Amino acid sequence: MKELTRRWKQPELDSNALNVSVRPLIALARRLNEAAAVKLLGETLKEEQATDEKLSLPAEEKVAAEALGRETV
């Protein structure tokens, strides 16, 4: 488990890859009755989803502004 946690903190893993990889791990941890792992993975997934949400809106606004020919900061 420590190796997986260490790998997730590396910057080259983007949030989509993490999101896709966490769900099967949660299911596996549940089948193995690893409550601590389920909790940690669930927290990680929630954090990533919150981060995605915070970053998506500004990115979408920038793309929309550029498509309309407006300058963005």
URBEL-V924544 format. One record per backbone hydrogen bond with DSSP energy under -0.5 kcal/mol. CO is the residue of the C=O (numbers start at 1). NH is the residue of the N-H. E is the energy in kcal/mol with one decimal. If there is no record, write none. Layout:
BEGIN
co = [CO | CO]
nh = [NH | NH]
e = [E | E]
END
This chain:
BEGIN
co = [1 | 2 | 3 | 4 | 5 | 6 | 7 | 10 | 12 | 14 | 15 | 16 | 17 | 18 | 19 | 20 | 21 | 22 | 23 | 24 | 25 | 26 | 27 | 28 | 29 | 30 | 33 | 34 | 35 | 36 | 37 | 38 | 39 | 40 | 41 | 42 | 43 | 44 | 45 | 46 | 47 | 48 | 49 | 50 | 51 | 52 | 53 | 54 | 55 | 56 | 57 | 58 | 59 | 60 | 61 | 62 | 63 | 64 | 65 | 66]
nh = [5 | 6 | 7 | 8 | 9 | 9 | 10 | 13 | 14 | 18 | 19 | 20 | 21 | 22 | 23 | 24 | 25 | 26 | 27 | 28 | 29 | 30 | 31 | 32 | 34 | 33 | 35 | 38 | 39 | 40 | 41 | 42 | 43 | 44 | 45 | 46 | 47 | 48 | 49 | 50 | 51 | 52 | 53 | 54 | 55 | 56 | 57 | 58 | 59 | 60 | 61 | 62 | 63 | 64 | 65 | 66 | 67 | 68 | 70 | 69]
e = [-2.4 | -2.6 | -2.3 | -1.9 | -1.0 | -0.6 | -1.4 | -1.5 | -0.8 | -2.1 | -2.9 | -2.4 | -2.0 | -2.1 | -1.2 | -0.7 | -1.0 | -2.4 | -2.1 | -2.4 | -2.8 | -2.3 | -2.1 | -1.8 | -3.0 | -1.5 | -1.1 | -2.4 | -2.5 | -2.5 | -2.9 | -2.5 | -2.4 | -2.4 | -2.5 | -2.3 | -2.4 | -2.3 | -2.4 | -2.3 | -2.3 | -2.7 | -2.2 | -2.2 | -2.2 | -2.2 | -1.2 | -0.6 | -1.4 | -2.8 | -2.6 | -2.1 | -2.3 | -2.4 | -2.5 | -2.5 | -2.2 | -1.5 | -3.1 | -1.2]
END
